[in-house]
């Protein structure tokens, strides 16, 4: 049997074509978090809420967010997210929401929930993929005009497809945005569900007022703080945080006239002395144009940048919640007897600043049995999936909690009536996948998380040991109360006196002892609870 000849190189060449990013994600939606119907519904809510909170914080508006999920047939839901943010200009709406990898955050080196320009447009892509229906957007910037859009995405071109559009001067003075779509999904109420996610959003953002109207009724999450965290500032990249290829591209596109001015103008923490030192170490003339550097020169410059001792990057690009807001967030949802928080000083990985915050709630009405509740937060966004792969979980299970008053069997989540929240604030969170559900295990990140956990553990240990001491004193007092009459009688016989006065004196001594103990415990609780 004679085999048929295979394709020629020319025939194979005709099969090649460019793939739009929207077409790629349409085929690989699991990379964006749309693995299954339950997670897909959660991802849509997450991306839209992230957009709302980011917009409000950037314009210094105390967030007010409305979320609605209503059934719309078998395994279908009508989802709506509305906010009181700044809104969006009419011409920008189709580009910002109907085109993947379009946005402003990707280019800014500062703390932000979203950075890729995929989130909101990804929800529209998922909606049309599973239901074939367009997404409705209504927005106003407060100028008395309202934009109405129905949008889909042309996946072949990665361009917005406008189904309908109106821009009306209705005189309504309001600002904000409303996004409404129909998606395929599954609604459940569990520890990895939409209600749990919204609850954790309310904890991590105590200054936000959130209303959730779900299939099982309405829930309000009122704000418990009226101040926003400080607005993070944009910084330039640090020499320790760039790759060789990125450096090469920066050199070609730089407007600086010399290599020395390029180093000073395009990077943070590089002054005139440092720039000359880098050029000298690389054996490069500091006065030549950046565009004239050859590949070998670029490699030498790159190595010299890594070897030169430079100041750490500035940290005003971060916006941690702070110890007060962390505790307010926990108190918002958990009725505990003890609260404490710790904020670590900023640290750096690969030239990127980051900061770890940890808070704990203990005792009170928290469940006595089972593992403690762990809330993993990055840039004020809760993570519900892939906990086993996350640096936060790994840091918790490798911490010895027995020394801090909690039960723990080997390397596992500790057991006890406690809630621990770990917040990672960073200009670039190293997620292990595009779905952004777990933090990569960089050694410096794990080290900082463990140091924060140990700090909170010491606060917890003082409270737990004080509580145990108080319980022992209470039992001792009960024993004394029980036997005081007998002791009074015995002393009365020995001293030939009536037992009643002796009993009264003994009761007074016991009362004074109890008062001193109570005062000591009260002082300790106030100090530890923050």
C-alpha positions, 0 to 999 in steps of 0.5 A, spaced: 500 500 500 502 506 497 502 512 502 499 518 500 504 524 500 504 529 506 503 536 506 508 541 503 511 547 507 507 551 502 500 548 504 502 548 512 504 555 511 497 557 508 494 554 515 497 559 519 494 565 522 494 570 528 489 568 534 486 574 537 487 573 545 479 573 546 479 567 541 484 564 545 480 565 552 474 563 549 477 556 547 481 556 554 476 559 559 478 555 565 484 559 565 480 565 567 477 561 573 471 559 569 472 551 570 465 549 572 458 553 573 459 554 581 466 557 580 464 561 574 458 565 577 463 566 583 468 569 578 463 573 574 461 577 581 468 577 583 471 581 577 465 586 577 465 587 584 473 588 583 472 594 578 467 597 582 471 598 588 477 600 584 473 605 581 470 608 587 477 608 591 481 611 585 476 617 585 476 617 593 468 615 593 466 611 599 463 605 595 456 603 595 455 596 591 449 593 589 449 585 587 443 581 584 443 574 582 436 571 580 434 565 576 433 565 569 431 558 567 435 552 568 442 553 570 442 560 568 442 567 572 441 574 571 447 577 574 447 585 576 452 589 579 451 597 580 456 602 584 456 609 586 463 610 582 465 615 577 462 612 572 465 612 565 465 616 559 461 614 553 466 613 548 470 609 553 465 604 555 465 599 549 473 599 549 474 598 556 468 592 557 468 589 550 476 588 549 480 584 552 487 586 555 485 593 554 485 598 560 490 603 564 492 598 570 497 594 567 502 600 565 502 602 572 506 600 578 502 600 584 497 596 588 491 595 585 485 589 585 486 588 577 492 589 573 491 585 566 485 588 563 481 581 562 476 581 568 470 585 566 471 584 559 472 576 560 465 576 564 462 579 557 466 573 553 463 568 558 456 571 558 456 570 550 459 564 550 454 560 554 448 564 553 449 568 546 446 574 549 449 581 550 451 585 556 447 591 558 451 597 561 448 603 564 453 609 566 453 616 568 459 621 570 454 626 573 453 630 567 446 629 566 447 624 561 446 617 561 450 612 556 446 605 554 450 600 551 448 592 549 455 589 548 458 583 545 465 581 543 468 580 536 472 574 538 476 574 531 478 581 532 478 582 539 474 588 538 467 590 541 461 589 538 455 594 539 448 591 539 445 597 541 447 604 543 444 610 546 447 617 549 441 621 552 441 627 556 436 625 561 438 631 566 439 625 571 444 627 576 448 621 578 454 617 577 456 610 577 455 604 573 451 598 572 453 592 568 447 586 567 448 580 564 445 573 563 450 567 564 450 559 565 452 558 572 450 554 579 448 557 585 450 554 592 451 557 599 458 553 602 465 556 604 466 557 596 460 560 594 458 567 592 455 569 599 461 567 602 465 571 597 461 577 598 462 576 606 469 576 606 469 582 601 465 586 606 471 584 612 476 586 607 473 592 605 470 595 612 469 602 608 464 599 603 457 598 603 454 592 600 447 590 598 446 582 596 440 580 593 440 573 591 436 567 590 435 566 597 433 573 599 437 580 601 443 581 605 446 588 607 453 589 609 453 596 612 460 599 612 463 600 619 469 605 617 468 612 614 475 613 611 478 610 605 485 607 605 491 611 603 491 612 595 497 608 592 502 612 588 505 610 582 512 608 582 517 606 576 520 599 576 526 598 580 533 595 577 532 589 581 525 587 578 526 587 571 528 582 566 533 582 561 528 582 555 524 588 558 531 592 559 532 591 552 525 594 550 526 599 555 533 602 552 530 602 545 524 606 547 527 611 552 527 618 550 533 619 555 539 621 551 544 618 555 545 611 559 546 615 565 540 619 564 536 613 562 538 609 569 536 615 573 529 617 569 526 610 567 528 607 574 526 608 581 532 609 587 537 610 581 541 617 583 547 620 579 552 616 583 549 609 582 548 610 575 555 612 574 557 606 578 553 601 574 556 604 568 563 603 570 561 596 573 558 594 566 564 597 562 560 602 558 560 609 557 555 613 561 554 618 556 552 614 549 545 613 547 541 608 550 539 606 543 546 605 541 547 599 546 549 592 543 546 586 546 552 584 549 552 591 552 545 590 555 547 584 558 553 587 561 548 593 564 543 588 566 548 584 570 551 590 573 544 593 575 543 586 579 550 587 583 550 594 584 547 596 591 541 600 591 536 603 596 529 599 596 524 601 592 519 606 595 513 603 599 508 609 598 505 605 592 502 600 597 495 601 601 495 596 606 488 596 610 492 598 617 491 594 624 485 598 625 481 597 619 483 589 619 480 589 626 473 593 624 473 588 618 473 582 623 468 585 628 463 586 622 462 579 621 464 575 627 462 575 635 469 574 638 472 575 645 479 577 643 481 581 637 488 583 635 492 585 628 499 586 626 502 589 620 509 588 618 514 593 615 514 593 607 519 588 604 521 586 597 521 580 592 524 581 585 524 589 586 517 589 587 514 592 594 509 588 598 506 588 605 503 583 610 498 584 615 495 579 619 489 579 624 485 574 629 479 573 632 478 568 638 473 565 642 466 568 644 461 565 639 466 562 634 465 555 633 469 551 639 470 545 634 474 544 628 479 547 624 480 555 625 477 559 619 482 562 614 481 568 610 486 569 604 486 576 602 490 579 596 490 587 595 483 587 599 480 581 594 478 574 597 481 568 595 477 562 595 480 556 591 486 553 590 488 554 598 493 548 598 497 551 593 497 558 596 503 561 600 498 563 605 496 556 607 503 553 607 505 559 612 499 557 616 500 550 616 508 550 617 507 555 624 507 551 630 500 554 633 501 549 639 506 554 643 500 560 642 494 556 645 491 552 639 491 545 638 495 542 631 496 535 629 502 535 625 503 540 619 495 542 618 490 548 619 490 549 627 484 547 631 480 552 635 475 557 636 479 562 631 479 566 625 485 568 622 485 573 616 492 574 612 492 580 607 498 581 602 498 588 599 503 588 593 504 592 586 504 585 583 501 579 586 505 573 584 499 568 582 500 561 580 495 562 574 490 567 571 484 565 575 488 569 581 486 564 586 493 562 590 499 566 591 506 563 589 511 560 594 516 565 594 521 564 600 521 572 602 513 572 602 513 566 606 518 568 611 514 575 612 507 571 612 510 567 618 513 573 622 506 576 622 503 570 624 508 569 629 507 576 632 499 575 632 500 568 635 504 571 641 498 576 642 493 570 642 498 566 647 498 572 652 490 572 652 489 564 652 494 563 658 491 569 661 484 566 660 486 559 663 489 562 669 482 566 670 479 559 669 483 556 674 482 562 679 475 561 679 475 554 680 480 555 686 475 561 689 469 556 688 473 551 692 474 556 698 467 558 698 465 551 699 470 550 705 470 556 708 464 555 713 468 548 715 474 552 716 471 558 720 468 552 725 475 549 725 478 556 727 473 557 732 474 551 736 482 552 736 481 559 738 475 559 742 471 564 738 465 564 735 465 562 727 461 567 724 466 573 725 471 569 722 467 566 716 466 574 715 473 576 715 475 570 711 470 572 705 472 579 705 480 576 704 477 572 698 473 578 695 479 582 695 483 577 692 478 576 687 478 583 685 485 584 685 485 578 680 479 581 676 483 588 675 489 585 672 485 581 667 481 587 665 488 591 664 491 585 660 484 584 655 484 591 654 491 591 651 491 585 647 484 586 644 487 593 641 
